């Protein structure tokens, strides 16, 4: 009983038993008095009825017909549970409900009882009526009168104390039986309810232990919509976060080990060559330049990987802001002005004049457009055209950029957006590339609930993405490029 289920079960059982004990303590002390009072009231009512009938018979016929009267008395004994005595004014018994036992006839009742009932017209007493009964009886009496209104006798209705005690015992027995059944039913219900409540907690405990063993895919099924269900959902959300963090950690370590091994080997080889004299002194400056270039490349690589890790860890649709994507594209175009002139590239821009709003991370989307623009400029033929297009379509923003140069092989297209992937073309023309620019594009667009793609055919390469458009309050774009709501 150390577990939560056992504690809940014991608590429920204790509450039921405690309630039963309090109920017994409150009812049973008064039960005998209550039963006795009801019995006395019933006997008094019977005595009054017999007295009234007797008065009517005497008033009308001036006598009692023994057989019929006897039959009437027997029918008013509640199935033999009561005993009725009819006495004259002197207390002598003239008739009883027990026709087989004629020992009562002619006997006299207790003088005190006779005097009280004759004086008050009614009586309630406990005793054996001057030895008439073997045991103690409860007795109630009423007088009856003749035609002139004179009291000529009285009726006594008696019931054994043993009968009343037996009745109380039966009531208590029935109550104990129902209490036991209630306790058993409550115990069964408490057991299943406790098990139902603790089952998700046990599953979470098991899942937590599996987490400690490195099984980060473990989840707890949500089976209820109450507080336990909310706790299960919170646990699963935590598990998702832990699994994602672990994936990011493993991915980051894999990327670092993969991408740093080759340049670090080159740097180490060149440094060792300079130190041991393998590289001639007149070539040291050349190789030191290579080392410096590799160090800068490693610095950019680490910075990019940290950016990727940060992008994967946040949800821009929850913590972002509203911004104009057209304005972001314009800023990127301005930033590439000099590089476009150096390669004598013509930029064909088709952007809507109205503000096109998106909700998310503005800096991240700037980096997306920047990377696509840099990729287009880098691999465009000199004196060629770069086509840039942005438009609204079915509650989405669609952006595309097209350049003319070497075609990306069809077998390479599915892997263009993979991390550290470089096509043969990029390796031939761009020795400083990291292979992370397009991966950042895909990661950012996916984080913004969008989609990205590429096509390349006959020297024409087109990258595109689409993201959900922000549908908030109506926006008017005044002169000057700023927006007002």
N, C-alpha and C positions, 0 to 999 in steps of 0.2 A: 504493500500500500504506500510505497514511497513515491510512486509516480503521480502525475497530475490526475490521471483517470481514477486511481484509487482514492485520492483526496476528494475529488468531486463526488464519487460514490458514497464515501463515508459522510461527507457533509449533507448530502441529500437524505441518507438514511437517518442521520442524527436529527435533522429537522422534522422528519415524519414521526420518529419515535418521541421526540420532545413534544410535538403537537398532540400526539395521542395521550401522553402522560398528563399534559396540562388539561386535556379534555376530560380524562378520567378523574383527575383531581377536582375538577369543577362540577362534574355531573353526579358522580357516584355518591358523594356524601348526602346529596339531596334526593337521590333516586328513591330510597325507601320511603321517606316522608311523602314524596310526590305520589307514589303508588298507593300508599296508605290513604292519603287524602282523597284520591280518586275513588278508591274502594269504599270509603266511608260515605262519600257523596252518593255513590251508586246505591249503597245499602239504604241510606236515608230516603232516597227517591223511591226505592222499592217499598219500604215501610210506609211511606206516605200514600203510595198507590193502594197498597193492601188495606190501609186504614180507611181510605175514602170508599173503597168498594165495600168494605165491611159495614161502614156507617150507612151506606145506601141500602144494603141488604136488610139491616136491622130496622131502618126507618120504614122501608116498604113492606117487609114481610114479618117483622118483629121476631125473626128467628134465622138461624143459619142452616141451610140444607147441607148436611155433612159431606155427602159424596161429591156434589158439584163444587162445594167450597174447597174441599180437599184437592180436587183436580185443579182448581184455580191457583191454590197455593203452590202446588208442585210445578206449575208452569212458570212461576215467577222466581224460581230459585237459580236462574242462570245456569241451567244444566247441572244442578246439584252442587254448585260451588257455594251457594248460600243455604242457610237453614232458617225457616220462618216459624215463629211461635206466636199463637194468638192467645192472649190472657184476659181474664176478667179484671174488674177493678181491684180485686184483692190480690192479684198476682198469680192466681192459679191458672195453669195452662188448660185451655179448653180444646185446642186443636193445634196440630203442627203439620208442616209440609212433608214430614217423613211418615207416611201412612203405614209403613211396615213396622216401625218402631213405636209401639203404643206406650212405651214407658214414660214418655213425656206427659201424657194426658193425666191430669189430676195433680201433677207436681207443681211446685211453686218456685218462682224465680227469686232472685236476691231481693230482699226487702229494700235495700238502698236504691236499686235500679227501679223498682216499682214506685217508690215514693218520688223519685226524681221525675220519671216520665209522667206520672199522674199530676205532679205539681206544675211542670213546665210544658207538658204536651209533647215533648221530644226528649231524646236522650242519646248519648254516644258514650260508650264505655268499653273497657277491655277487661276480660276476666272469664270465669267459667260459669257465671250465673248460678251461684250457690251449688256448685257441683254438678250442674246439668251436663256440662261438657267435660270431656277428659282432659283437654288441653285448653290453652288460652285462646279466646276468640275476640274478634272485633265485633261489637254489637251496636246497632242503631235502632231506635224505637220511636213510634208515633202512636198517639191515642186515637180512638174512634168513638162516636157518639150515637145515641139513639135518636128517635124522631123528635123528642123534646129538646135536643141539644145537650143532654147530660152525658158526661164522659162515663162510659160503661165498661171500658177495657182499653187494651193497648196491643200493639203488634211489635214484635222484636225480630229483626233480621240479623243473623250472625254469620260470620265467616272465620275460618280457622286462621290463626297467625301463621301456621305452617304454609298455608296456601299462598298468602301474601309474600312470605319469604321465598317460596318456590318461584313465584312470579318474578320477583326481583332477580333471583338467580338466573332464570331463563333470559331475562332482558340483558343481564351482564354477560351471559354466555354468548348470546347473539352478537352483542357489541364486541366482545373479544374476538369472535370469529371474523367479523367484518374488519376489525382492526388488523388482524393477522393477514387477511387477504389483501387489504389495502397496502400493508407493509411489503408483502411479496410483490404485488404489482408495481409499487413504487420502486422497489429494489431493481426489478427487471427493467423498467423504463429508465431509471437512473443509470443503470449499467450501459444500456445501448446509447443513451444520450451522451454519457461521458465518453464512450468509445468514439461516437461520431464527432464530438468536439475535439478530442485529442488526436484523432487520426491525422488531420493535416499537420498538426504540430510534430507528430512523430515523423511524418514524411519530410518536414522541413529539417528536423534534426538529422535524419539520415542523409538528406541532400547536403547539409552543411558538412557532415563528415566526409562525404564523397568529394566536396569542394576542397577540403583540406588535403585530400589525396591527389588533387590535380584534375579531377573529372569536372570540367567547367561547363559541360553541356547538360548537366543534371537540372531538371526543373520539377516543380511541384504542381500537379494538376489542380485547377481551381474548381471546386465542387459546390461551393456555397456563395451566396451574395451578401453574407453578413460580415461582422468584423473579422472573423477568421478568414473569410474569402479575401477581404481587403489586405490582411496581413500576408496571405499567400501571394497576391498580386505584387505587393511591395517586395516580397522575398524574390520573386521571379525577376522583377525589374532590377533588383540589386545583382542577381545572378547574371543577367544580361550585361550589366555594366562591368562586372568583374571579368566575364568572358571576353568582352570587347577590349578591356584594358590589357588582358593577357595576350590577346591576338595582336594588339598594337605593340606590346613589348617584344613578343617573339618576332614579329615582322620587322621591327626596328633593328633588333639584334642581327637578324638574318641579312638585312640590307647593309648594315654597317660592315659585318664580316665579309659580305660578298663584294662590296664596292671599295672597301678600304684595303683589301688584301693586295690587289695588283699595284696601285700607286705606291703603297708603303713598301712593297717589294722593290719597285723601281728606285724609289728614293734611297732605300737602304743600300741597294746595289751601287748606285752612283756615289753615295757618300763613302762606302767601303773602298770603291775604286780610287777615289781621290786620296783617301787616307793611306792606302797601301801602295800608291804610285802606279797602279794599273792604268789609270787615265793620265796622259801626259799633262804637264803643267800648263802648256799653251792651250789645252782644251778644257781646262777646269772651269773657265768662265762660261763656256757654252753649256756644260752639264749643270753648273749651278743655276743657270737660267731655267733649265728643264726642271730642276728640283723646285725652284721658286714657283714655276707654273703649276706643278703638281700639288704643291702645298695650297696654293690659292684655289685650285680645283677641289681639293679635299674640304676646304673651308666652305665653299659654295655647296658642296654635297651635303655636309652635315647640316647646314642652314636649311636646305631644301627638305631634308628628311624630318627635321624638327617641325617645319611648316606642315608637312603631310600628317605628322602625328597629331598636331594641334587641330587640323581640319577634321580628322577622323574622330576626334574626341568630343566635338561640339555639334549641336544641332542648330543651324542658322535659322530654321523656320520657327524656332521658339525664342531665340535670343537676338534675332536680327532686327533690322529697321527697314523702313520703306525708302526706296531711292529710285532715281530715273536712270534706267539702263542706257538710254540714248546718250545721256550726259557722260556716263562712264566710257562709252565707245569713243566719244569725241575727245576725251582727255587722253585716251590711248593713242588716237591718231596724231594728236599734237606731239606726244612724246616720241613718236617714230618719224617726225618730220625730217630730221637730219639723215637718218639711215635710208629713208626712201630716196632722198636726193643723191646719196652716195652711189646707189645702184641704179639710179635713173629709172625708178619705178613709178608707174602711174597708178593712182588710187581711185578706183571707181566706187563711189559711196552711194548707197541707196538706203537712207534712214528716214523713217517717218518724222514729220515736223513736230508732231505732238509728243508730249511726254509719255513715255511708256514705263510704268512703274512696276517694280518687282519688290518682293519682301524677302530679306535675307541679309547676308554679310556683304556689304558693298565692297570692302577691300578685297575679299576673296573673289568676287565676280570681276573686279578690275584685273586681278592676276590672271583669271581665265582668259579674258579678251587679250591681255598683254601677251600671254604665252602663245595663243593662236596667231596673233599678229607677228610675233617674233619668228614663229615657225614658218609663216608664209613669206616674210621678208628674206629669211635665211636661205630658203630653198627655191626662191623665184629666180628665173633667168634675168640677166641684166636687160634693162629697157623693156621689161614686160609689164603686164597689168595685174593688179590685185583687186579683185572684186569683193566688196564688203556690203552685206545686206542685213537689215534688221526690220522686222515688221511684226504686227499683231495678227494672230490667227487663232480663232476659236478658244478664247481665254488663255492663250499661250503667247509667249514671246519667242520668236524664231530668229536666230542669228546664224549667219554663214559667212565664211571667208574663203575665197578661191584664189589660188595662185597657179602660175604656169611654169613648169619645169620638168624635172625627171618624174616619171610615173612610179608610184609605190607599187611593188609587185603584189599581185592579188593574194598570194599566200602570206604576205606580211600584214595585210589589212586587219585581220582579227586581233593582232597583237600590238597594234600601234599604241594603244592606250595603256599597255601593261607597264608595270614598274621596271625601270632600267632597260627597257627594250629600245634597240636602235636598229633601223633598217640599214642595208648595205649603202644606200645613198647617203645617209646621215654620217656613217663612219667615214665615207670617202671625203665628204665636204666639210665636216664639222668635228674636229678632233676634241674640242672642248666641251661638247655636249654631255649632259649628265644622264639623259634618258628619263627625267622626272617631270619635265614640263607638261607633256600631254597626260601623264598620270595624274598630276595635280588638277588638270582640267576636268578629267572624268570624275575624280573624287569630289571636287567642289560641286559640279553639276548634279551628281547623285545626291549629295547632301542637301541640295535645294529642290529635291523631288523632280528633277528633270532628266533629260536623256541627251546623249551625245553620239555622234557618228562621223564617218569619213568615207569618201569615195575618191578613187583615183583611176583615170583612164585617159590614154592618149596625151599624156603630159599635163592634164588638168586635174588638180587635186583640190577637193572641197571638204573643209571641216565645218560641221554645224552642231548647234545645240538648241534645245528648246526647254524653257522653264515656265512654270505657272505665272500668269500675270496677276498683279495685285489688283483686287477689285474693292476699293474702299470708297471714300467720298469722292464726289466729282472734282476734277482738278482742271484749272485753267492755267495755261502757260503764257505769261505775259512776255513782253519784250525784255531782253536782258538775260534770258535763259533760266531765271529762277522760277520756282513754282510757289503758288499760294493756294491754300485751301479755302 
